[in-house]
Amino acid sequence: HWTLLSVSLLNCLLSTACSVGLALAVALTIHSRGMHLVMGCNSSALPADARAAIATNDCPFNTTRIYDTALALWFPSMVLAAAEAVLSGRCCLVAFIFRGIGPCARSYSKEQVPPPSPIR
């Protein structure tokens, strides 16, 4: 029970941090119109809007679709990380109940079915 509690609590915290980090990355990317994504190119040929960026020889990657691709990958990742945090939180709650900690633990222990009587 202690292993379930510690692993689910750690996973819940990490999933929440991942979800918050992805939300922050999406917000900063939308706010800067994608310019932070192509910041490493150091090219004056890049337009102010990263959606209209063209591939240049100064950039180590193709900048044509970096903005749309990043957002298309970050949104589902953020949703899945949030769902993982919720499920890990539920596992943590179950571990608390199994350990007898919290308000649900008393009612759970009373509802347990007694073991069956031996067959004669």
MARLO-500670 format. One record per residue (C-alpha): residue number from 0; residue in three letters; y, z, x. Coordinates in steps of 0.25 Angstrom, whole numbers, plus 5000, padded with zeros to 4 digits. Each point is the difference from the previous one (the first is absolute). Example, Ala and Ser with C-alpha at 12.3 -4.5 7.8 and 13.67 -1.06 7.14 Angstrom:
% residues 2
0,ALA,4982,5031,5049
1,SER,5014,4998,5006
This chain:
% residues 120
0,HIS,5000,5000,5000
1,TRP,5009,5003,5011
2,THR,4998,4987,5007
3,LEU,5003,4993,4986
4,LEU,5013,5008,4999
5,SER,5005,4997,5014
6,VAL,4996,4985,5000
7,SER,5006,4998,4986
8,LEU,5013,5007,5003
9,LEU,5002,4993,5014
10,ASN,4997,4986,4993
11,CYS,5010,5004,4989
12,LEU,5011,5003,5010
13,LEU,4997,4988,5008
14,SER,4999,4990,4988
15,THR,5013,5006,4994
16,ALA,5007,4998,5014
17,CYS,4995,4986,5001
18,SER,5005,4997,4985
19,VAL,5014,5006,5003
20,GLY,5001,4992,5013
21,LEU,4996,4987,4994
22,ALA,5010,5003,4989
23,LEU,5011,5002,5010
24,ALA,4996,4987,5008
25,VAL,5001,4992,4987
26,ALA,5013,5006,4997
27,LEU,5006,4998,5013
28,THR,4995,4986,5001
29,ILE,5006,4996,4986
30,HIS,5013,5007,5004
31,SER,5001,4992,5013
32,ARG,4995,4987,4993
33,GLY,4989,5000,5011
34,MET,5008,4999,5012
35,HIS,4993,5012,5006
36,LEU,4987,4992,5000
37,VAL,5006,4989,5009
38,MET,5008,5009,5009
39,GLY,4991,4998,5012
40,CYS,5004,4985,5000
41,ASN,5014,5002,5006
42,SER,5004,4986,4995
43,SER,5013,4996,4995
44,ALA,4994,4989,4993
45,LEU,4994,5009,4990
46,PRO,5008,5000,4987
47,ALA,5005,5013,4993
48,ASP,4989,5000,4990
49,ALA,4986,5001,5006
50,ARG,4994,4992,4988
51,ALA,5007,4988,5004
52,ALA,4996,5002,5015
53,ILE,4994,4989,5008
54,ALA,4990,5000,5011
55,THR,5007,5000,5013
56,ASN,4994,4999,5014
57,ASP,5007,5013,5003
58,CYS,4992,5008,4991
59,PRO,4985,5004,5003
60,PHE,4996,4998,4986
61,ASN,5002,4990,4988
62,THR,5012,5006,4992
63,THR,4999,4991,4988
64,ARG,4992,5009,4991
65,ILE,5001,5014,5007
66,TYR,5009,5006,4989
67,ASP,4991,4996,4988
68,THR,4987,5003,5007
69,ALA,5005,5014,5004
70,LEU,5004,5004,4986
71,ALA,4987,4993,4994
72,LEU,4992,5009,5009
73,TRP,5008,5013,5000
74,PHE,5000,5001,4984
75,PRO,4985,5000,4998
76,SER,4998,5009,5012
77,MET,5010,5010,4995
78,VAL,4994,5000,4986
79,LEU,4986,5002,5006
80,ALA,5005,5011,5010
81,ALA,5006,5007,4988
82,ALA,4987,4999,4992
83,GLU,4993,5006,5012
84,ALA,5009,5012,5000
85,VAL,4998,5003,4986
86,LEU,4985,4999,5001
87,SER,5000,5008,5013
88,GLY,5008,5011,4992
89,ARG,4990,5000,4989
90,CYS,4989,5002,5010
91,CYS,5008,5011,5006
92,LEU,5001,5007,4986
93,VAL,4985,4999,4999
94,ALA,4998,5006,5013
95,PHE,5009,5012,4996
96,ILE,4992,5001,4987
97,PHE,4987,5001,5008
98,ARG,5006,5010,5009
99,GLY,5005,5009,4988
100,ILE,5014,4998,5004
101,GLY,5011,4997,4989
102,PRO,5001,5002,4985
103,CYS,4989,4990,4996
104,ALA,4989,5007,5009
105,ARG,4998,5012,4990
106,SER,4997,4991,4988
107,TYR,4991,4991,5009
108,SER,4991,5011,5004
109,LYS,4999,5005,4986
110,GLU,4996,4987,4995
111,GLN,4989,4998,5010
112,VAL,4986,4998,4993
113,PRO,4990,5011,5005
114,PRO,4988,4995,5007
115,PRO,4988,4997,4991
116,SER,4989,5010,4998
117,PRO,4987,4998,5007
118,ILE,4989,4993,4992
119,ARG,4989,5008,4996
